């Protein structure tokens, strides 16, 4: 069995898609964690500003 056939066979399996999603989410969390801290800080500042400002 060659590599292309093996990949095609795997792409139709649900577990391959589940594994791919898990790997993608893992990389997303791993590489986006520093950005998440910046976004969280901005959310805190904006939330405090909206509380302070009033309507």
N, CA, C and O atoms as a MOPAC input file, in Angstrom:
PM7 MOZYME 1SCF
protein

 N      0.85500 1    -1.18400 1     0.00000 1
 C      0.00000 1     0.00000 1     0.00000 1
 C      0.89300 1     1.23700 1     0.00000 1
 O      1.79500 1     1.35700 1     0.82900 1
 N      0.64900 1     2.12900 1    -0.90300 1
 C      1.46800 1     3.33400 1    -0.95900 1
 C      0.90100 1     4.41500 1    -0.03700 1
 O     -0.20200 1     4.28200 1     0.49400 1
 N      1.64500 1     5.44400 1     0.13500 1
 C      1.30000 1     6.51300 1     1.07600 1
 C      0.01400 1     7.23600 1     0.69600 1
 O     -0.79600 1     7.55100 1     1.56800 1
 N     -0.18300 1     7.50000 1    -0.58100 1
 C     -1.37600 1     8.22900 1    -1.02500 1
 C     -2.63800 1     7.42300 1    -0.72800 1
 O     -3.63600 1     7.98300 1    -0.27300 1
 N     -2.60500 1     6.13400 1    -0.97700 1
 C     -3.75400 1     5.27800 1    -0.66900 1
 C     -4.01800 1     5.24400 1     0.82700 1
 O     -5.17000 1     5.29000 1     1.25900 1
 N     -2.97000 1     5.16500 1     1.60600 1
 C     -3.11800 1     5.14000 1     3.06500 1
 C     -3.78200 1     6.42200 1     3.56400 1
 O     -4.69000 1     6.37100 1     4.39500 1
 N     -3.33000 1     7.57100 1     3.05600 1
 C     -3.90800 1     8.85700 1     3.46600 1
 C     -5.37300 1     8.93600 1     3.04500 1
 O     -6.21500 1     9.36900 1     3.83100 1
 N     -5.68800 1     8.52800 1     1.82700 1
 C     -7.07500 1     8.55900 1     1.35100 1
 C     -7.96600 1     7.66500 1     2.20300 1
 O     -9.10200 1     8.02800 1     2.50800 1
 N     -7.45600 1     6.49800 1     2.58800 1
 C     -8.23000 1     5.59200 1     3.43600 1
 C     -8.49200 1     6.20300 1     4.81000 1
 O     -9.56900 1     6.02400 1     5.37700 1
 N     -7.51500 1     6.91700 1     5.33800 1
 C     -7.67000 1     7.51200 1     6.66500 1
 C     -8.61500 1     8.70900 1     6.66600 1
 O     -9.30600 1     8.95300 1     7.65400 1
 N     -8.64800 1     9.45100 1     5.57100 1
 C     -9.46700 1    10.66400 1     5.52100 1
 C    -10.96500 1    10.38400 1     5.61200 1
 O    -11.73600 1    11.27400 1     5.97300 1
 N    -11.38400 1     9.17000 1     5.29300 1
 C    -12.81000 1     8.86500 1     5.38300 1
 C    -13.21000 1     8.35200 1     6.76700 1
 O    -14.39700 1     8.14800 1     7.02300 1
 N    -12.25700 1     8.14400 1     7.64600 1
 C    -12.56200 1     7.65800 1     8.99700 1
 C    -12.84800 1     8.82400 1     9.94000 1
 O    -12.16800 1     9.84900 1     9.90500 1
 N    -13.86700 1     8.65000 1    10.78300 1
 C    -14.23200 1     9.68100 1    11.74900 1
 C    -13.12700 1     9.91200 1    12.76400 1
 O    -12.89400 1    11.05100 1    13.17000 1
 N    -12.45200 1     8.86900 1    13.17600 1
 C    -11.41400 1     9.02000 1    14.19600 1
 C    -10.24000 1     9.85300 1    13.69300 1
 O     -9.57100 1    10.51900 1    14.48300 1
 N     -9.98400 1     9.82300 1    12.39200 1
 C     -8.93000 1    10.66800 1    11.82900 1
 C     -9.30300 1    12.13200 1    11.98000 1
 O     -8.46100 1    12.95700 1    12.33500 1
 N    -10.56600 1    12.45800 1    11.71100 1
 C    -11.02500 1    13.84500 1    11.86200 1
 C    -10.99500 1    14.26300 1    13.32800 1
 O    -10.60600 1    15.38800 1    13.64300 1
 N    -11.40400 1    13.36100 1    14.23300 1
 C    -11.34900 1    13.66700 1    15.66800 1
 C     -9.91600 1    13.95700 1    16.10200 1
 O     -9.65700 1    14.92700 1    16.81400 1
 N     -9.00200 1    13.11600 1    15.67200 1
 C     -7.59800 1    13.31700 1    16.01800 1
 C     -7.04100 1    14.59800 1    15.43400 1
 O     -6.28000 1    15.30700 1    16.09300 1
 N     -7.41500 1    14.89800 1    14.20100 1
 C     -6.96000 1    16.13800 1    13.56900 1
 C     -7.44700 1    17.37100 1    14.30400 1
 O     -6.70600 1    18.34200 1    14.46100 1
 N     -8.69600 1    17.33300 1    14.75400 1
 C     -9.23900 1    18.46100 1    15.51500 1
 C     -8.50300 1    18.61200 1    16.83800 1
 O     -8.18900 1    19.73100 1    17.24400 1
 N     -8.22700 1    17.51400 1    17.51100 1
 C     -7.49600 1    17.57600 1    18.78500 1
 C     -6.08800 1    18.13700 1    18.59400 1
 O     -5.63500 1    18.96100 1    19.38800 1
 N     -5.40900 1    17.70100 1    17.56400 1
 C     -4.06100 1    18.20700 1    17.28800 1
 C     -4.11500 1    19.69800 1    16.96500 1
 O     -3.29000 1    20.46700 1    17.45900 1
 N     -5.07400 1    20.11100 1    16.14400 1
 C     -5.19700 1    21.52600 1    15.78300 1
 C     -5.49900 1    22.38000 1    17.00800 1
 O     -4.91200 1    23.45100 1    17.17000 1
 N     -6.40100 1    21.92700 1    17.87100 1
 C     -6.70700 1    22.67700 1    19.08800 1
 C     -5.49700 1    22.75400 1    20.01200 1
 O     -5.25700 1    23.78200 1    20.64400 1
 N     -4.74400 1    21.67300 1    20.08800 1
 C     -3.53400 1    21.68100 1    20.89800 1
 C     -2.53100 1    22.71300 1    20.42000 1
 O     -1.96800 1    23.45800 1    21.22200 1
 N     -2.30600 1    22.75700 1    19.11300 1
 C     -1.39500 1    23.76700 1    18.56100 1
 C     -1.93600 1    25.17500 1    18.76500 1
 O     -1.17700 1    26.10100 1    19.05300 1
 N     -3.24800 1    25.33800 1    18.61700 1
 C     -3.85900 1    26.64700 1    18.80500 1
 C     -3.63800 1    27.15300 1    20.22500 1
 O     -3.25200 1    28.30500 1    20.42100 1
 N     -3.87800 1    26.30600 1    21.20700 1
 C     -3.67100 1    26.69600 1    22.60200 1
 C     -2.19700 1    26.94600 1    22.87500 1
 O     -1.84500 1    27.90700 1    23.55800 1
 N     -1.34000 1    26.09200 1    22.35000 1
 C      0.09000 1    26.20700 1    22.59400 1
 C      0.66400 1    27.51000 1    22.05600 1
 O      1.43500 1    28.18100 1    22.74300 1
 N      0.29700 1    27.86800 1    20.84300 1
 C      0.89300 1    29.03700 1    20.21100 1
 C      0.12100 1    30.32800 1    20.43400 1
 O      0.67900 1    31.41000 1    20.25100 1
 N     -1.13800 1    30.24500 1    20.82200 1
 C     -1.93300 1    31.45300 1    21.01300 1
 C     -2.04200 1    31.85700 1    22.48200 1
 O     -2.68400 1    32.86200 1    22.78700 1
 N     -1.43800 1    31.11200 1    23.39200 1
 C     -1.52100 1    31.42800 1    24.81800 1
 C     -1.00100 1    32.83100 1    25.12900 1
 O     -1.65500 1    33.54200 1    25.89100 1
 N      0.13000 1    33.27000 1    24.58700 1
 C      0.57300 1    34.64700 1    24.87400 1
 C     -0.42600 1    35.69300 1    24.38100 1
 O     -0.64100 1    36.70700 1    25.04600 1
 N     -1.03300 1    35.45300 1    23.23000 1
 C     -2.03600 1    36.37500 1    22.70700 1
 C     -3.27400 1    36.39000 1    23.59700 1
 O     -3.90900 1    37.43300 1    23.75500 1
 N     -3.62200 1    35.25300 1    24.17700 1
 C     -4.78900 1    35.17500 1    25.05400 1
 C     -4.61500 1    36.06700 1    26.27500 1
 O     -5.58800 1    36.65800 1    26.74200 1
 N     -3.41000 1    36.17700 1    26.79700 1
 C     -3.16200 1    37.04900 1    27.94500 1
 C     -3.34900 1    38.51700 1    27.56700 1
 O     -3.87300 1    39.30100 1    28.35800 1
 N     -2.93200 1    38.88100 1    26.38200 1
 C     -3.11600 1    40.26100 1    25.92100 1
 C     -4.60400 1    40.55600 1    25.74300 1
 O     -5.08100 1    41.61300 1    26.15500 1
 N     -5.33500 1    39.62900 1    25.13400 1
 C     -6.77200 1    39.80900 1    24.92400 1
 C     -7.50200 1    39.86700 1    26.26200 1
 O     -8.42300 1    40.66700 1    26.42700 1
 N     -7.10500 1    39.03400 1    27.21600 1
 C     -7.72800 1    39.06600 1    28.53600 1
 C     -7.46700 1    40.39600 1    29.22300 1
 O     -8.36900 1    40.94900 1    29.85200 1
 N     -6.26300 1    40.91600 1    29.11800 1
 C     -5.94900 1    42.21900 1    29.70200 1
 C     -6.77800 1    43.32300 1    29.07700 1
 O     -7.27600 1    44.20100 1    29.78200 1
 N     -6.93000 1    43.29000 1    27.76200 1
 C     -7.75600 1    44.28600 1    27.07500 1
 C     -9.21200 1    44.17700 1    27.50900 1
 O     -9.88400 1    45.19600 1    27.66900 1
 N     -9.70400 1    42.97100 1    27.70000 1
 C    -11.08400 1    42.77400 1    28.14900 1
 C    -11.28500 1    43.32800 1    29.55400 1
 O    -12.32500 1    43.92200 1    29.84000 1
 N    -10.31200 1    43.14400 1    30.42700 1
 C    -10.40100 1    43.68000 1    31.78900 1
 C    -10.41200 1    45.20000 1    31.76100 1
 O    -11.21700 1    45.83100 1    32.44500 1
 N     -9.52700 1    45.78400 1    30.97900 1
 C     -9.47400 1    47.24900 1    30.87600 1
 C    -10.78000 1    47.79000 1    30.30500 1
 O    -11.32300 1    48.76400 1    30.82700 1
 N    -11.29000 1    47.17400 1    29.24600 1
 C    -12.54300 1    47.63500 1    28.64200 1
 C    -13.71100 1    47.46800 1    29.61600 1
 O    -14.56300 1    48.35000 1    29.71900 1
 N    -13.75200 1    46.35000 1    30.32200 1
 C    -14.81100 1    46.13200 1    31.30900 1
 C    -14.76500 1    47.16000 1    32.41900 1
 O    -15.80300 1    47.68300 1    32.82400 1
 N    -13.57600 1    47.45700 1    32.91400 1
 C    -13.43300 1    48.47600 1    33.96000 1
 C    -13.84800 1    49.84300 1    33.42600 1
 O    -14.49500 1    50.61500 1    34.13400 1
 N    -13.48400 1    50.14700 1    32.19000 1
 C    -13.85900 1    51.42800 1    31.57700 1
 C    -15.38000 1    51.56300 1    31.46000 1
 O    -15.93100 1    52.62700 1    31.74200 1
 N    -16.05700 1    50.49200 1    31.04700 1
 C    -17.50800 1    50.56900 1    30.90500 1
 C    -18.19600 1    50.68500 1    32.25800 1
 O    -19.24400 1    51.32400 1    32.35600 1
 N    -17.63900 1    50.08600 1    33.29600 1
 C    -18.19300 1    50.24600 1    34.64600 1
 C    -17.99400 1    51.68100 1    35.11100 1
 O    -18.91200 1    52.28000 1    35.67100 1
 N    -16.82700 1    52.23200 1    34.89100 1
 C    -16.49500 1    53.59200 1    35.33100 1
 C    -17.31200 1    54.64700 1    34.59000 1
 O    -17.79700 1    55.60600 1    35.19100 1
 N    -17.45600 1    54.46200 1    33.29000 1
 C    -18.09500 1    55.45500 1    32.43100 1
 C    -19.59000 1    55.59900 1    32.70900 1
 O    -20.09500 1    56.72200 1    32.73200 1
 N    -20.29600 1    54.52700 1    32.91600 1
 C    -21.75000 1    54.59300 1    33.09800 1
 C    -22.44900 1    54.80000 1    31.76700 1
 O    -21.82300 1    54.78700 1    30.70800 1
 N    -23.78400 1    54.99600 1    31.84400 1
 C    -24.55000 1    55.13900 1    30.59500 1
 C    -24.70400 1    56.53900 1    30.21600 1
 O    -25.32000 1    56.83700 1    29.19300 1

